[in-house]
Amino acid sequence: MAENNKTPTPPEHLSEEMKTFYTSIVNKYNLEAHRLILLTRACECLDRAEQARKQIEAEGLTTKDRYGSIKPHPCVKMEIDSKSAARLLLHELGFDTGTIPQKTNMKNQRVPRWKQELEEREGGMAALIAKRYGPDYKAP
């Protein structure tokens, strides 16, 4: 199967702001197909939260029910829920932990901190094995 290196375009139904966000993320990070779906859903949630915010801004934070009691506008919950869902989706993508793979070739992959520390401290894995098992040790 041939690998497709074409950069995905943002879905048409997203707002211009979310299309820009989507494109910037896709250009910066190496996302697999299932992660692109999560990114799309996060953008949709952020769009929905913005729509709810605009409606609240136009109609007010509260509304009256049929009995005349003041209630929170229904879009308040929609905005909160949409932002929460977007946050969870972005967490799932790894934005808050920094675990999204950057667009790099394999030679430039980030070396884990434990491996860097081992290299600095012990002179690498070969030095650690030689120290532990002797310089003539051959791996099975």
VMD Tcl script that draws the C-alpha trace (Angstrom):
set ca {
  {0.00 0.00 0.00}
  {1.45 3.37 -0.99}
  {1.74 5.96 1.74}
  {-0.16 9.19 1.15}
  {2.00 12.21 2.09}
  {-0.63 14.78 1.06}
  {-1.50 17.23 3.85}
  {-5.21 16.87 4.77}
  {-7.42 19.88 4.19}
  {-9.79 21.10 6.91}
  {-13.44 20.06 6.63}
  {-15.60 22.60 4.81}
  {-18.19 22.94 7.59}
  {-15.68 24.43 10.07}
  {-15.49 28.17 10.67}
  {-12.56 30.08 9.15}
  {-10.92 30.34 12.59}
  {-11.13 26.58 13.11}
  {-9.95 25.88 9.55}
  {-6.85 27.96 10.32}
  {-6.35 26.11 13.63}
  {-6.82 22.71 11.92}
  {-4.33 23.60 9.18}
  {-1.73 24.86 11.64}
  {-1.95 21.66 13.70}
  {-1.81 19.38 10.65}
  {1.22 21.26 9.30}
  {3.08 21.14 12.61}
  {2.30 17.62 13.81}
  {2.35 14.14 12.34}
  {-1.22 12.92 12.94}
  {-2.58 9.49 12.00}
  {-6.07 9.16 10.51}
  {-7.77 8.47 13.85}
  {-6.12 11.56 15.36}
  {-7.35 13.68 12.43}
  {-10.89 12.60 13.34}
  {-10.30 13.67 16.97}
  {-8.92 17.01 15.76}
  {-11.97 17.53 13.55}
  {-14.31 16.78 16.47}
  {-12.39 19.17 18.74}
  {-12.70 21.92 16.12}
  {-16.43 21.22 15.80}
  {-16.84 21.49 19.58}
  {-14.95 24.79 19.68}
  {-17.14 26.09 16.84}
  {-20.28 25.04 18.72}
  {-19.04 26.74 21.90}
  {-18.44 29.94 19.93}
  {-21.94 29.76 18.41}
  {-23.45 29.34 21.87}
  {-21.37 32.24 23.20}
  {-22.60 34.51 20.41}
  {-26.22 33.56 21.07}
  {-25.80 34.23 24.81}
  {-24.22 37.58 23.95}
  {-27.21 38.46 21.74}
  {-30.00 37.14 24.01}
  {-28.51 37.52 27.47}
  {-27.19 35.13 30.09}
  {-30.62 34.37 31.51}
  {-34.10 33.76 30.18}
  {-37.56 33.38 31.71}
  {-39.38 30.08 31.73}
  {-43.13 29.73 31.16}
  {-43.81 30.60 34.80}
  {-41.77 33.79 34.66}
  {-38.87 32.43 36.71}
  {-35.39 33.48 35.65}
  {-33.29 30.55 34.41}
  {-29.85 30.31 32.84}
  {-29.95 30.51 29.05}
  {-29.86 26.95 27.57}
  {-26.81 27.92 25.53}
  {-24.79 28.38 28.74}
  {-24.78 24.62 29.29}
  {-24.13 24.04 25.60}
  {-21.08 26.33 25.71}
  {-19.71 24.66 28.85}
  {-20.29 21.15 27.47}
  {-18.72 21.99 24.11}
  {-15.62 23.50 25.71}
  {-15.32 20.52 28.02}
  {-15.60 18.07 25.12}
  {-13.00 20.04 23.14}
  {-10.67 20.01 26.14}
  {-11.01 16.24 26.49}
  {-10.42 15.70 22.77}
  {-7.33 17.92 22.82}
  {-6.11 16.03 25.88}
  {-6.65 12.76 24.00}
  {-4.55 14.17 21.16}
  {-1.77 14.92 23.66}
  {-1.67 18.71 23.49}
  {-1.52 19.15 27.24}
  {1.26 16.58 27.70}
  {3.35 17.37 24.63}
  {3.19 13.80 23.31}
  {2.12 14.63 19.75}
  {4.76 13.48 17.28}
  {6.34 16.42 15.45}
  {6.74 16.33 11.68}
  {10.34 15.14 11.50}
  {12.23 12.37 9.82}
  {13.27 9.37 11.89}
  {16.86 10.63 12.34}
  {15.64 13.70 14.20}
  {13.25 11.94 16.61}
  {13.41 13.20 20.18}
  {15.49 11.00 22.47}
  {13.72 10.15 25.74}
  {15.09 11.94 28.80}
  {16.00 8.69 30.58}
  {18.08 7.62 27.60}
  {19.84 11.00 27.42}
  {20.64 10.85 31.14}
  {21.93 7.30 30.80}
  {24.17 8.32 27.90}
  {25.53 11.28 29.86}
  {25.98 9.36 33.12}
  {27.10 5.95 32.00}
  {28.44 6.44 28.49}
  {25.48 4.65 26.94}
  {23.93 1.21 27.15}
  {27.09 -0.55 25.94}
  {29.07 0.98 28.82}
  {26.38 -0.05 31.30}
  {26.39 -3.66 30.04}
  {30.21 -3.77 30.08}
  {30.22 -2.39 33.62}
  {27.62 -4.89 34.82}
  {28.69 -8.06 32.95}
  {32.29 -7.35 31.99}
  {33.87 -6.13 28.77}
  {33.83 -9.57 27.09}
  {30.06 -10.12 27.48}
  {28.26 -11.13 24.29}
  {24.50 -10.80 24.10}
  {22.67 -14.11 23.43}
}
mol new
graphics top color blue
foreach p $ca { graphics top sphere $p radius 0.5 }
foreach p [lrange $ca 0 end-1] q [lrange $ca 1 end] { graphics top cylinder $p $q radius 0.2 }
display resetview
